[in-house]
Amino acid sequence: MELEIQTYVEKLAGRAKDTCPVLASLSSTQKNLLLAKMASLLEAGTKKILDANAIDIENAVKKGLTKTLIDRLTLNEKRINGMADGLRTLLALEDPVGKTLSMWRRPNGLEIGQQRVPLGVVGIIYEARPNVTVDAAGLCLKAGNAVILKGGSEALDSNRILVQILQQALVECNLPPDAVQLIDSTEREATQVLMHQNRYIDVLIPRGGAGLIKAVVENSTIPVIETGIGNCHTYIDNDADLAMARNIAYNAKVQRPGVCNAMETLLVHEQVAEDVLPQLAADYRGAGVELRGCPATCKIINAKPASEEDWATEFLDLILAIKIVKDVDEAIAHINRYGTRHSEAIVTNNYQKARHFLASVDAAAVYVNASTRFTDGYEFGFGAEIGISTQKLHARGPMGLESLTTIKYIIYGEGQIRE
């Protein structure tokens, strides 16, 4: 079985690599026609997609998956239309491929420049979120890349039909369908084999929980862009507009708790804790949020005692840790100790504190007076995103089209030789 999986994955990777010269030479017009075709076929295939997704949901319920995970897995007509709209949004975005970043002339007459080019083959390993299948394919193709997708077993039927539709669009646009590949296997060995295809795959992007990302980083022989672990915080300062603070803190936790940019820990300045926490706690309980607090918090509201582990946990659920702090510096220290460098927010009307927070918090996205839920490629104007990078090399934050390219040097000469 292992040999069969090895051969299967290598063939898919090799076929994807073979499409790279074609994809790299596509014009922006050709790419946009492809994306428009994909969007139309997705909408036309709504019933087939929903039928396949229903099988995944039924299996997920039988396996006892949490409501939050099932929500991430679930597709409906609105979400399918959203995927199609995401592809159409890419049409209006500037194509980064071929863009000359700079050009300079050397004393010997050589003209040297930097030009954006596709990465090549991008591998995506992700969990039970079938929308990632479409977002990843659209972004990769617009940036001139082939893509190999390894989704979670929970979404296998959904991913199968989505990739079939995307490949159909490639065929109808006279482009190689192998540019979008799905590893159609639930065997763990398939993921292990994929992580060692550095001969064919240029970069690997894991999207999912901490365990998945850690496993990919530690085992891959392909360069990895870390994404997505989001132990995010909101700090309510003593100089905050408390009505604004309650709205932001509620939205950051409740609007969609199972995603990486949802708030997991609320930090509150000790001077306003008694003013803001009782009403906010009532709002949270009305939404079904379980509260876990530090000793000072538990004296003000009814909450379970928070453990050391709670401060470091990405719950991805209706669970919130709350800590009262003495000032903005204690809030910053807590965030930099327990955060995952994803998204952090301060609510304050004090300009100096806001500037201090922005400069001192180590994260890909730092907010002043806004919900962390906006850390998203679509919300940032990227059309969609391949993931949210929490590392510092190559790309950081929501990764759009430009993050899926690299540079090469182009040199024009007139017969120069080196002495």
C-alpha positions as a printed NumPy array, in Angstrom:
array([[  0.   ,   0.   ,   0.   ],
       [  2.805,   2.44 ,   0.911],
       [  4.496,   1.911,  -2.441],
       [  1.206,   2.512,  -4.261],
       [  0.644,   5.768,  -2.367],
       [  4.233,   6.858,  -3.047],
       [  3.77 ,   6.287,  -6.771],
       [  0.359,   7.956,  -6.796],
       [  1.491,  11.149,  -5.043],
       [  4.69 ,  11.395,  -7.099],
       [  2.709,  11.146, -10.339],
       [  0.335,  13.918,  -9.253],
       [  3.235,  16.137,  -8.232],
       [  5.103,  15.454, -11.456],
       [  2.075,  16.242, -13.597],
       [  1.519,  19.493, -11.701],
       [  5.148,  20.465, -12.28 ],
       [  4.765,  19.838, -16.   ],
       [  2.078,  22.538, -16.201],
       [  4.294,  25.279, -14.75 ],
       [  5.743,  26.577, -18.056],
       [  2.226,  26.968, -19.462],
       [  0.892,  28.709, -16.363],
       [  3.869,  31.052, -16.052],
       [  3.354,  32.307, -19.611],
       [ -0.396,  32.997, -19.344],
       [ -1.562,  36.55 , -19.877],
       [ -3.709,  38.31 , -17.287],
       [ -6.634,  38.072, -19.708],
       [ -6.298,  34.295, -19.965],
       [ -6.134,  33.941, -16.188],
       [ -9.19 ,  36.119, -15.685],
       [-11.203,  34.17 , -18.252],
       [-10.295,  31.   , -16.351],
       [-11.333,  32.444, -12.983],
       [-14.63 ,  33.687, -14.414],
       [-15.3  ,  30.238, -15.875],
       [-14.549,  28.6  , -12.54 ],
       [-16.952,  30.934, -10.75 ],
       [-19.756,  30.247, -13.232],
       [-19.279,  26.473, -13.066],
       [-19.295,  26.531,  -9.266],
       [-22.645,  28.294,  -9.228],
       [-24.021,  25.976, -11.908],
       [-22.857,  22.986,  -9.882],
       [-24.42 ,  24.094,  -6.598],
       [-26.69 ,  21.053,  -6.28 ],
       [-23.867,  18.589,  -6.924],
       [-21.679,  20.393,  -4.402],
       [-24.393,  20.412,  -1.736],
       [-25.136,  16.719,  -2.301],
       [-21.468,  15.844,  -1.813],
       [-21.184,  18.121,   1.208],
       [-24.232,  16.487,   2.787],
       [-22.351,  13.166,   2.763],
       [-19.411,  14.783,   4.537],
       [-21.667,  16.373,   7.131],
       [-23.493,  13.111,   7.787],
       [-20.167,  11.335,   8.328],
       [-18.944,  14.151,  10.57 ],
       [-22.02 ,  13.879,  12.792],
       [-21.526,  10.101,  13.051],
       [-17.897,  10.668,  14.085],
       [-19.002,  13.093,  16.8  ],
       [-17.225,  16.185,  15.457],
       [-17.937,  19.403,  17.379],
       [-20.511,  21.901,  16.16 ],
       [-17.724,  24.361,  15.425],
       [-15.883,  21.898,  13.169],
       [-19.109,  20.935,  11.42 ],
       [-19.783,  24.634,  10.786],
       [-16.378,  24.958,   9.126],
       [-17.152,  21.92 ,   7.008],
       [-20.66 ,  22.969,   6.015],
       [-21.442,  24.474,   2.618],
       [-24.699,  26.13 ,   1.633],
       [-25.832,  28.164,  -1.337],
       [-24.624,  31.392,   0.261],
       [-21.141,  30.006,   0.931],
       [-20.87 ,  28.573,  -2.574],
       [-21.838,  31.945,  -4.02 ],
       [-19.242,  33.463,  -1.712],
       [-16.555,  31.204,  -3.149],
       [-17.579,  32.191,  -6.67 ],
       [-17.602,  35.881,  -5.723],
       [-14.132,  35.457,  -4.245],
       [-12.869,  34.192,  -7.596],
       [-14.521,  37.1  ,  -9.4  ],
       [-12.926,  39.55 ,  -6.983],
       [ -9.538,  38.316,  -8.182],
       [-10.372,  39.507, -11.689],
       [-10.002,  43.132, -10.682],
       [ -6.73 ,  42.638,  -8.823],
       [ -3.469,  43.492, -10.506],
       [ -1.566,  40.476, -11.784],
       [  1.824,  40.535, -10.049],
       [  3.522,  38.177, -12.497],
       [  5.944,  39.921, -14.845],
       [  5.992,  43.132, -12.826],
       [  9.424,  44.753, -12.76 ],
       [ 10.18 ,  45.909,  -9.237],
       [ 13.321,  47.891,  -9.952],
       [ 15.969,  48.385, -12.63 ],
       [ 19.471,  49.814, -12.362],
       [ 22.488,  50.288, -14.588],
       [ 25.967,  49.152, -13.568],
       [ 29.162,  51.022, -14.562],
       [ 29.948,  48.248, -17.049],
       [ 26.655,  48.919, -18.853],
       [ 24.68 ,  45.92 , -17.546],
       [ 20.991,  46.654, -16.926],
       [ 19.891,  44.621, -13.876],
       [ 16.352,  44.331, -12.654],
       [ 14.016,  42.341, -10.406],
       [ 10.876,  40.777, -11.834],
       [  8.029,  38.947, -10.119],
       [  7.547,  35.326, -11.182],
       [  5.358,  32.436,  -9.936],
       [  6.599,  30.198,  -7.128],
       [  5.887,  27.139,  -9.29 ],
       [  3.976,  24.315,  -7.577],
       [  2.285,  25.171,  -4.284],
       [  1.166,  22.375,  -1.961],
       [ -1.64 ,  23.075,   0.514],
       [ -2.353,  20.779,   3.469],
       [ -5.528,  21.78 ,   5.287],
       [ -8.362,  20.493,   7.414],
       [-12.149,  20.401,   7.097],
       [-12.715,  23.672,   5.206],
       [-13.761,  23.022,   1.599],
       [-13.794,  26.756,   0.814],
       [ -9.992,  26.609,   1.049],
       [-10.029,  24.35 ,  -2.014],
       [-11.458,  27.099,  -4.2  ],
       [ -9.643,  30.032,  -2.582],
       [ -6.275,  28.296,  -2.881],
       [ -6.79 ,  27.237,  -6.473],
       [ -7.955,  30.678,  -7.573],
       [ -5.096,  32.545,  -5.935],
       [ -2.455,  30.091,  -7.093],
       [ -3.648,  30.152, -10.69 ],
       [ -3.93 ,  33.952, -10.839],
       [ -0.309,  34.087,  -9.633],
       [  0.721,  31.576, -12.307],
       [  1.188,  28.588,  -9.99 ],
       [  0.014,  24.998, -10.08 ],
       [ -1.507,  23.725,  -6.834],
       [ -1.69 ,  20.356,  -5.103],
       [ -4.412,  20.12 ,  -2.452],
       [ -4.501,  17.727,   0.496],
       [ -7.676,  18.465,   2.416],
       [ -8.935,  16.78 ,   5.548],
       [-10.661,  13.421,   5.228],
       [-13.827,  14.973,   6.712],
       [-14.275,  17.07 ,   3.537],
       [-13.224,  14.465,   0.968],
       [-16.482,  14.253,  -0.989],
       [-16.862,  18.049,  -1.044],
       [-13.283,  18.522,  -2.216],
       [-13.654,  15.901,  -4.921],
       [-16.567,  17.656,  -6.6  ],
       [-15.01 ,  21.095,  -6.181],
       [-11.767,  20.012,  -7.836],
       [-13.681,  18.273, -10.625],
       [-15.447,  21.569, -11.356],
       [-12.197,  23.555, -11.259],
       [-10.526,  21.069, -13.603],
       [-13.516,  21.245, -15.942],
       [-13.007,  25.009, -16.155],
       [ -9.346,  24.492, -17.051],
       [-10.315,  22.111, -19.834],
       [-12.967,  24.468, -21.204],
       [-10.32 ,  27.22 , -21.292],
       [ -7.898,  24.927, -23.178],
       [ -5.536,  24.756, -20.221],
       [ -4.028,  21.662, -18.536],
       [ -6.364,  20.261, -15.856],
       [ -3.329,  18.931, -13.981],
       [ -2.695,  22.507, -12.815],
       [ -5.127,  21.762,  -9.956],
       [ -4.578,  18.446,  -8.203],
       [ -6.329,  16.777,  -5.286],
       [ -4.699,  13.979,  -3.328],
       [ -7.754,  11.778,  -3.199],
       [ -6.689,   9.587,  -0.312],
       [ -7.486,   9.427,   3.384],
       [ -4.29 ,   7.507,   4.168],
       [ -1.857,   9.306,   6.465],
       [  0.986,   8.033,   4.323],
       [ -0.238,  10.279,   1.499],
       [  0.487,  13.38 ,   3.574],
       [  3.889,  12.033,   4.572],
       [  4.794,  11.353,   0.957],
       [  3.545,  14.792,  -0.118],
       [  5.81 ,  16.499,   2.424],
       [  8.861,  14.964,   0.735],
       [  8.129,  15.928,  -2.873],
       [ 10.738,  18.699,  -2.946],
       [ 11.692,  17.559,  -6.451],
       [  8.338,  18.791,  -7.743],
       [  6.791,  21.089,  -5.118],
       [  8.314,  24.512,  -4.44 ],
       [  6.54 ,  25.524,  -1.238],
       [  4.177,  23.86 ,   1.227],
       [  1.513,  25.764,   3.153],
       [ -0.293,  24.059,   6.07 ],
       [ -3.662,  25.475,   7.127],
       [ -5.215,  24.136,  10.288],
       [ -4.619,  23.585,  13.978],
       [ -1.379,  23.682,  15.901],
       [ -0.844,  19.929,  15.604],
       [ -1.088,  19.93 ,  11.824],
       [  1.204,  22.918,  11.382],
       [  3.775,  21.523,  13.821],
       [  3.795,  18.16 ,  12.032],
       [  4.345,  19.776,   8.632],
       [  7.094,  22.114,   9.856],
       [  8.96 ,  19.275,  11.554],
       [  8.612,  16.654,   8.806],
       [  8.598,  18.468,   5.464],
       [ 11.656,  18.565,   3.213],
       [  9.87 ,  21.284,   1.206],
       [ 10.127,  24.935,   2.348],
       [  7.108,  25.666,   4.584],
       [  5.155,  28.863,   5.194],
       [  3.583,  28.609,   8.655],
       [  0.008,  29.831,   8.859],
       [ -3.001,  30.136,  10.992],
       [ -2.517,  29.314,  14.686],
       [ -4.444,  32.148,  16.283],
       [ -4.307,  32.647,  20.052],
       [ -5.577,  36.198,  19.609],
       [ -6.172,  38.846,  22.292],
       [ -8.179,  42.026,  22.775],
       [ -7.03 ,  44.491,  25.443],
       [ -9.566,  46.975,  26.846],
       [ -7.644,  49.962,  28.179],
       [ -8.762,  52.313,  30.95 ],
       [ -8.91 ,  55.073,  28.312],
       [-11.273,  53.094,  26.079],
       [-14.778,  53.974,  24.967],
       [-16.432,  51.162,  26.937],
       [-19.461,  50.828,  24.657],
       [-17.098,  50.442,  21.699],
       [-14.957,  48.03 ,  23.692],
       [-17.932,  45.77 ,  24.487],
       [-18.97 ,  45.654,  20.827],
       [-15.456,  44.839,  19.631],
       [-14.81 ,  42.219,  22.313],
       [-18.162,  40.54 ,  21.675],
       [-17.666,  40.462,  17.9  ],
       [-14.106,  39.165,  18.151],
       [-15.24 ,  36.134,  20.157],
       [-18.771,  35.358,  19.022],
       [-19.136,  36.351,  15.357],
       [-17.387,  33.138,  14.232],
       [-15.507,  31.421,  17.051],
       [-14.043,  28.54 ,  15.057],
       [-11.609,  30.57 ,  12.953],
       [ -8.003,  31.574,  13.572],
       [ -8.649,  35.321,  13.921],
       [-11.273,  34.944,  16.653],
       [-10.298,  36.294,  20.087],
       [ -9.349,  33.649,  22.648],
       [ -8.281,  35.85 ,  25.608],
       [ -9.747,  39.167,  26.761],
       [ -7.454,  41.46 ,  28.749],
       [ -9.073,  44.262,  30.782],
       [ -7.468,  47.158,  32.634],
       [ -8.141,  46.901,  36.368],
       [ -9.64 ,  50.406,  36.525],
       [-12.518,  49.569,  34.158],
       [-12.998,  45.863,  34.872],
       [-15.98 ,  46.367,  37.182],
       [-17.593,  48.696,  34.649],
       [-17.186,  46.546,  31.542],
       [-17.138,  42.904,  32.611],
       [-20.646,  42.358,  34.113],
       [-22.528,  43.497,  30.995],
       [-20.029,  41.838,  28.658],
       [-20.252,  38.582,  30.618],
       [-24.036,  38.653,  30.31 ],
       [-23.717,  39.183,  26.557],
       [-21.283,  36.274,  26.278],
       [-23.484,  33.928,  28.287],
       [-26.419,  34.832,  26.058],
       [-24.342,  33.599,  23.136],
       [-23.36 ,  30.408,  24.942],
       [-19.767,  31.378,  25.722],
       [-18.026,  29.559,  28.577],
       [-15.952,  32.038,  30.619],
       [-12.67 ,  31.226,  32.356],
       [-11.096,  33.984,  34.428],
       [ -8.153,  34.951,  36.595],
       [ -8.841,  35.313,  40.353],
       [ -9.617,  39.033,  40.009],
       [-12.065,  38.295,  37.179],
       [-13.837,  35.598,  39.196],
       [-14.493,  38.144,  41.976],
       [-16.417,  40.346,  39.521],
       [-18.275,  37.806,  37.355],
       [-19.233,  34.169,  37.529],
       [-16.449,  32.356,  35.644],
       [-14.462,  29.157,  35.968],
       [-10.912,  29.621,  37.268],
       [ -8.523,  29.906,  34.319],
       [ -5.5  ,  27.629,  34.208],
       [ -2.034,  28.382,  32.855],
       [ -2.931,  26.226,  29.864],
       [ -5.974,  28.393,  29.088],
       [ -3.775,  31.441,  28.451],
       [ -1.887,  29.498,  25.771],
       [ -4.865,  27.767,  24.121],
       [ -6.477,  28.449,  20.766],
       [ -9.976,  27.256,  21.705],
       [-11.644,  27.641,  18.291],
       [-14.886,  27.377,  20.22 ],
       [-17.267,  29.375,  22.423],
       [-14.748,  29.487,  25.26 ],
       [-13.045,  32.668,  26.456],
       [-10.245,  33.312,  28.932],
       [-10.347,  36.672,  30.762],
       [ -7.493,  38.34 ,  32.642],
       [ -7.417,  41.674,  34.474],
       [ -4.143,  43.574,  34.083],
       [ -2.748,  46.664,  35.769],
       [ -1.734,  48.561,  32.618],
       [ -0.944,  48.387,  28.906],
       [  2.58 ,  47.09 ,  29.558],
       [  1.258,  44.062,  31.438],
       [ -1.175,  43.444,  28.573],
       [  1.664,  43.621,  26.024],
       [  3.835,  41.288,  28.111],
       [  0.989,  38.756,  28.367],
       [  0.338,  38.877,  24.615],
       [  3.996,  38.479,  23.687],
       [  4.332,  35.542,  26.084],
       [  1.214,  33.587,  25.111],
       [  0.235,  34.89 ,  21.668],
       [  0.969,  33.165,  18.39 ],
       [  1.918,  36.319,  16.439],
       [ -1.381,  36.309,  14.556],
       [ -3.815,  39.148,  15.406],
       [ -3.953,  41.387,  18.495],
       [ -6.094,  44.41 ,  19.376],
       [ -6.189,  47.327,  21.788],
       [ -9.286,  49.422,  22.479],
       [ -8.249,  52.879,  23.65 ],
       [ -8.685,  56.572,  22.942],
       [ -5.159,  57.29 ,  24.166],
       [ -2.947,  57.934,  21.133],
       [  0.346,  57.296,  22.939],
       [ -0.842,  53.964,  24.322],
       [ -2.093,  52.943,  20.885],
       [  1.289,  53.769,  19.325],
       [  3.086,  51.895,  22.12 ],
       [  0.889,  48.834,  21.583],
       [  1.42 ,  48.906,  17.806],
       [  5.191,  49.117,  18.216],
       [  5.578,  46.573,  21.02 ],
       [  3.209,  43.72 ,  20.156],
       [  4.819,  41.024,  18.012],
       [  2.083,  39.914,  15.598],
       [  1.28 ,  39.842,  11.901],
       [ -1.74 ,  42.128,  12.397],
       [ -2.153,  44.648,  15.228],
       [ -5.398,  46.606,  15.594],
       [ -6.437,  49.802,  17.321],
       [-10.182,  50.04 ,  18.042],
       [-11.288,  47.226,  15.717],
       [-12.074,  43.515,  15.891],
       [ -9.391,  40.934,  15.132],
       [-11.946,  39.233,  12.886],
       [-10.805,  41.477,  10.011],
       [ -7.509,  39.61 ,   9.527],
       [ -8.629,  38.073,   6.287],
       [ -7.501,  38.322,   2.692],
       [-10.916,  39.413,   1.45 ],
       [-11.281,  42.076,   4.155],
       [ -7.789,  43.387,   3.38 ],
       [ -8.686,  43.764,  -0.292],
       [ -6.734,  40.753,  -1.559],
       [ -9.779,  39.041,  -3.067],
       [ -9.114,  35.889,  -1.09 ],
       [ -6.195,  34.423,   0.813],
       [ -4.048,  31.34 ,   0.749],
       [ -3.603,  31.592,   4.501],
       [ -2.421,  33.95 ,   7.233],
       [  1.318,  33.695,   7.726],
       [  2.532,  34.032,  11.316],
       [  6.202,  33.851,  10.399],
       [  8.507,  36.678,   9.335],
       [ 10.274,  35.398,   6.207],
       [  8.859,  35.741,   2.668],
       [  5.297,  36.583,   3.707],
       [  3.497,  37.783,   6.849],
       [ -0.201,  38.22 ,   7.549],
       [ -2.937,  37.443,   5.001],
       [ -1.244,  36.009,   1.915],
       [ -2.659,  37.282,  -1.348],
       [ -1.379,  37.182,  -4.915],
       [  1.952,  38.883,  -4.335],
       [  2.827,  36.43 ,  -1.557],
       [  2.477,  33.606,  -4.092],
       [  5.253,  34.981,  -6.249],
       [  9.001,  35.291,  -5.899],
       [ 11.556,  37.339,  -7.798],
       [ 14.166,  36.616, -10.385],
       [ 16.878,  38.897, -11.666],
       [ 16.788,  39.886, -15.31 ],
       [ 19.967,  41.22 , -16.858],
       [ 20.382,  42.983, -20.21 ],
       [ 23.832,  43.199, -21.709],
       [ 25.608,  44.298, -24.873],
       [ 28.315,  41.672, -25.056],
       [ 29.895,  42.276, -21.628],
       [ 32.262,  39.612, -20.321],
       [ 33.858,  39.435, -16.89 ],
       [ 37.585,  40.113, -16.745]])
